[in-house]
Amino acid sequence: MKRVAVYCGASMGNSPIYREAAEELGRWLISKELSLVYGGGNVGLMGVLADTVLTGGGEVIGVMPTFLVEREIAHPNLTELVIVEDMHQRKKKMMDLADVYIALPGGPGTLEEISEAISWARVGEHANPCFLLNVNGYYDSLADFFDKMVEDDFLSQRDREQILITDSLEVADTFIADFEATAIREYEK
């Protein structure tokens, strides 16, 4: 069974569309028999996603640093809760456990986590697909920014094509099935 790391908000956002997207993603994971790896929280979109997968009978692995467990935001009903020392270990553990990396809408932490997954793929730390679920146009500006990176020669077109930003789980499913990692980045002097 493949495992999917999902990065998303510990908040709900200001529209019900974000909650609906988390629920839809959870149902999609169940339908594809994919396990969820996520931050381990019971709040915001994280909690909604975990509850949806658990209700559907799926496996949910949370990864949470001790200081957040101590704040009592860990989900109490997970298949497994992996407790790590800090946020750096959390990110590494989530990447190690997963075969696919997805971002739902979220804040700076969500952006940082999916950006790190994308960056690590470029330098050969993993060879897994990364995509952002573009709910309500949430990641439109980021897509434009990635295109600007290509335009200004900070990102290759091939590497840009490895970063899917879509509002369609059907498109994402095809992207995952057809995914072929690019060669490890070469550096020019």
C-alpha positions in Angstrom: 0.0 0.0 0.0 1.4 3.4 -1.0 1.6 6.1 1.6 0.8 9.8 0.8 2.1 12.7 2.9 -0.4 15.5 3.0 0.6 19.0 4.2 -2.3 21.2 5.1 -3.6 23.9 7.5 -4.1 23.5 11.2 -6.8 26.1 10.5 -10.0 25.7 8.5 -9.7 28.7 6.3 -12.5 31.2 5.7 -14.6 29.1 3.3 -16.4 25.8 3.6 -14.7 24.8 0.2 -11.5 24.1 2.1 -13.1 21.6 4.5 -14.9 20.0 1.5 -11.6 19.6 -0.3 -10.0 17.9 2.7 -12.9 15.6 2.9 -12.8 14.9 -0.8 -9.0 14.2 -0.6 -9.7 11.8 2.3 -12.3 9.9 0.3 -10.0 9.8 -2.7 -7.2 8.3 -0.5 -9.6 5.6 0.7 -10.9 4.8 -2.8 -7.2 4.4 -4.0 -6.3 2.3 -0.9 -3.6 4.9 0.0 -2.5 5.4 3.5 -2.3 9.0 4.9 0.9 10.4 6.5 0.3 13.8 8.0 1.2 16.1 10.8 -0.8 14.2 13.4 -3.1 17.0 14.5 -6.8 17.0 15.3 -7.4 20.6 14.4 -8.2 22.4 11.2 -7.9 20.8 7.8 -5.5 18.2 9.3 -8.2 17.0 11.6 -10.9 16.9 9.0 -8.6 14.9 6.6 -7.6 12.4 9.3 -11.2 11.9 10.4 -12.4 11.3 6.9 -9.7 8.7 6.2 -10.3 7.0 9.6 -14.1 7.0 9.2 -13.5 5.3 5.8 -11.4 2.6 7.4 -8.0 3.8 6.1 -4.6 3.9 7.7 -3.6 7.2 9.2 0.0 7.8 10.5 0.6 11.1 12.3 4.1 12.5 12.8 4.3 15.1 15.5 7.0 16.8 17.6 6.9 16.4 21.4 6.1 20.1 22.0 2.9 19.8 19.9 1.9 16.6 21.6 2.3 18.4 24.9 -0.1 21.1 23.7 -2.7 18.4 23.3 -3.4 18.8 19.6 -2.4 15.2 18.7 -5.3 13.3 17.1 -6.3 10.6 19.7 -7.5 7.9 17.2 -4.7 7.5 14.7 -3.5 4.1 13.4 -0.1 5.2 14.6 1.4 8.4 16.1 5.1 8.8 15.6 6.6 11.3 18.1 9.8 13.1 17.1 11.9 15.7 18.8 11.3 18.7 16.5 9.9 20.1 13.3 13.0 19.1 11.3 12.7 15.5 12.3 9.0 15.6 11.6 9.5 16.8 8.0 12.2 14.2 7.4 10.1 11.4 8.9 7.1 12.3 6.8 9.1 12.2 3.7 10.7 8.9 4.6 7.3 7.3 5.2 5.6 8.6 2.0 5.7 7.8 -1.7 3.7 10.9 -2.8 3.6 14.4 -1.4 0.5 16.6 -1.6 -0.3 20.1 -0.3 -3.9 21.2 0.5 -4.3 24.9 1.3 -2.5 26.0 4.5 -0.2 28.6 5.9 3.6 29.2 5.8 4.3 25.7 7.3 2.3 24.0 4.6 4.2 26.0 1.9 7.5 25.3 3.5 6.9 21.6 3.7 5.8 21.1 0.1 8.5 23.4 -1.1 11.1 21.2 0.8 9.6 18.1 -0.8 9.9 19.7 -4.2 13.4 20.9 -3.5 14.6 17.5 -2.2 13.4 15.8 -5.3 15.5 18.1 -7.5 18.7 17.2 -5.6 18.0 13.5 -5.5 16.8 13.0 -1.9 13.7 11.2 -3.2 12.1 10.3 -6.5 8.5 10.8 -5.7 5.7 13.0 -7.2 4.7 16.3 -5.5 1.6 18.2 -6.2 -0.5 21.0 -4.8 -4.3 20.7 -4.7 -5.3 24.1 -6.0 -8.6 24.6 -4.2 -10.4 27.7 -5.1 -7.3 29.0 -7.0 -5.4 29.0 -3.7 -2.0 28.2 -5.4 -2.5 30.3 -8.6 0.1 32.9 -7.5 2.6 30.1 -6.6 2.1 28.6 -10.1 2.9 32.0 -11.6 6.0 32.2 -9.4 7.3 28.8 -10.5 6.8 30.0 -14.1 8.8 33.1 -13.3 11.6 30.9 -11.9 11.7 29.1 -15.3 11.6 32.4 -17.2 14.6 33.7 -15.2 16.5 30.4 -15.5 16.3 29.4 -11.8 14.2 26.3 -12.5 14.3 24.1 -15.6 11.2 23.6 -17.7 11.5 19.8 -17.0 11.6 20.4 -13.3 8.7 22.8 -13.5 6.7 20.0 -15.2 7.4 17.8 -12.2 5.4 20.2 -9.9 1.7 19.7 -10.5 -0.7 22.4 -9.4 -4.2 21.2 -10.1 -7.8 21.4 -8.7 -8.5 17.9 -10.1 -7.8 14.6 -8.3 -8.4 12.8 -11.6 -5.5 14.8 -13.1 -3.4 14.1 -10.0 -4.1 10.4 -10.2 -2.8 10.3 -13.8 0.2 12.5 -12.8 1.1 10.0 -10.0 0.6 6.9 -12.2 2.7 8.3 -15.1 5.3 10.0 -12.9 9.0 9.5 -13.9 11.5 11.3 -11.7 13.9 13.6 -13.5 17.6 13.2 -13.4 19.4 14.6 -10.3 20.1 18.3 -10.8 23.5 19.1 -12.3 25.2 22.3 -11.3 27.0 24.7 -13.6 30.1 26.6 -12.5 
